[in-house]
Amino acid sequence: MNVILTSQGYLNLDYPSGAGEMYEYTNSAFLALTRGWARFIGSQNELGSIQPGMLADLVVSKGRLLNAPSVKLPEILPVITLVGGKVAYESTEL
């Protein structure tokens, strides 16, 4: 997997050196869609980050979903999907 997600934010391990601007853009966009949105709707104590006690639906994909060109998106497949704390989908290719 190429991505690490923590309660402190998002880190893509595959950015080439010198790609700091792209990392900052992706990081900001991702945080706006997770913790920022939870804060906006007043649910920051329940949503927006992955940590004990928080609610989360989660999709883990094989590939770099957030910075892939749109033509490559169909090639990025889910590995596992968790909904309501339960496995809703698990790839047979784990």
Backbone hydrogen bonds, N-H to C=O, Kabsch-Sander energy under -0.5 kcal/mol:
donor,donor_aa,acceptor,acceptor_aa,energy
4,I,11,L,-2.6
6,T,9,G,-2.9
9,G,6,T,-1.3
11,L,4,I,-2.7
13,L,2,N,-2.7
13,L,11,L,-0.6
15,Y,12,N,-0.8
19,A,16,P,-1.5
23,Y,19,A,-2.2
24,E,20,G,-2.6
25,Y,21,E,-2.2
26,T,22,M,-2.6
27,N,23,Y,-3.1
28,S,24,E,-2.5
29,A,25,Y,-2.5
30,F,26,T,-2.7
31,L,27,N,-2.5
32,A,28,S,-2.1
33,L,29,A,-1.6
34,T,30,F,-0.9
36,G,31,L,-3.1
37,W,32,A,-0.7
38,A,34,T,-2.2
39,R,35,R,-2.4
40,F,36,G,-2.3
41,I,37,W,-2.1
42,G,39,R,-1.2
43,S,38,A,-3.0
46,E,43,S,-2.2
47,L,43,S,-2.8
51,Q,49,S,-0.8
54,M,51,Q,-2.0
55,L,46,E,-3.5
58,L,82,L,-2.3
60,V,80,I,-2.9
61,S,59,V,-0.5
62,K,77,L,-2.5
63,G,61,S,-0.9
65,L,63,G,-1.1
68,A,65,L,-0.7
72,K,69,P,-2.1
73,L,69,P,-0.7
73,L,70,S,-0.8
75,E,72,K,-1.7
76,I,72,K,-0.5
76,I,73,L,-1.6
77,L,62,K,-0.6
77,L,75,E,-0.9
79,V,60,V,-3.9
80,I,60,V,-1.4
81,T,89,Y,-2.7
82,L,58,L,-3.2
83,V,86,K,-2.7
85,G,56,A,-0.6
86,K,83,V,-1.5
88,A,81,T,-3.1
88,A,86,K,-0.5
89,Y,81,T,-1.6
91,S,79,V,-3.1
94,L,91,S,-0.7
